[in-house]
Amino acid sequence: MALNYNPGEKANLDHWPDALFECVYSWAHNGLIKQHTAEAAVKAAGASALAPLADKMLALAIGNITPEWLVNNGYQSAKSPEAAREKREAVVLQYISRGELLSVLVNVERINRLINPTIPTARFHPDSMPRG
């Protein structure tokens, strides 16, 4: 059940709290959700329509479950990574549409801001070079 991107099927993720976005992206990609991020997602989702998804992400956060549990329940697998990914996506698809999930997975600006922040580069200054 691979997800196929359909540009005509767009979802507005502006109303998603950053913490929930990070949880869903992390879960879909590797199944590892940070507990403090999931707790922030639950708090930020409040009583909105996204609250059940945030609650599920918290239930699946490391600290509430173990990496062994993920493997034993088929959410991570070195032998069948595609099947594990599909199983993780199926969890999310119980709460949001395929279009919303795809929007999370392809939102490069938000992914880079939240998950892959730019590493500051060292500034070269000529006075810092050894003389010799």
GILINJO-V49098 format. One record per run of one state. SS is the DSSP state (@ for helix, = for strand, . for the rest). FROM is the first residue (numbers start at 0). TO is the last residue. If there is no record, write none. Layout:
((SS	FROM	TO) (SS	FROM	TO))
//
This chain:
((.	0	16) (@	17	29) (.	30	32) (=	33	33) (@	34	44) (.	45	49) (@	50	58) (.	59	60) (=	61	61) (.	62	63) (=	64	64) (.	65	65) (@	66	71) (.	72	79) (@	80	91) (.	92	96) (@	97	105) (.	106	106) (@	107	113) (.	114	124) (@	125	127) (.	128	131))
//
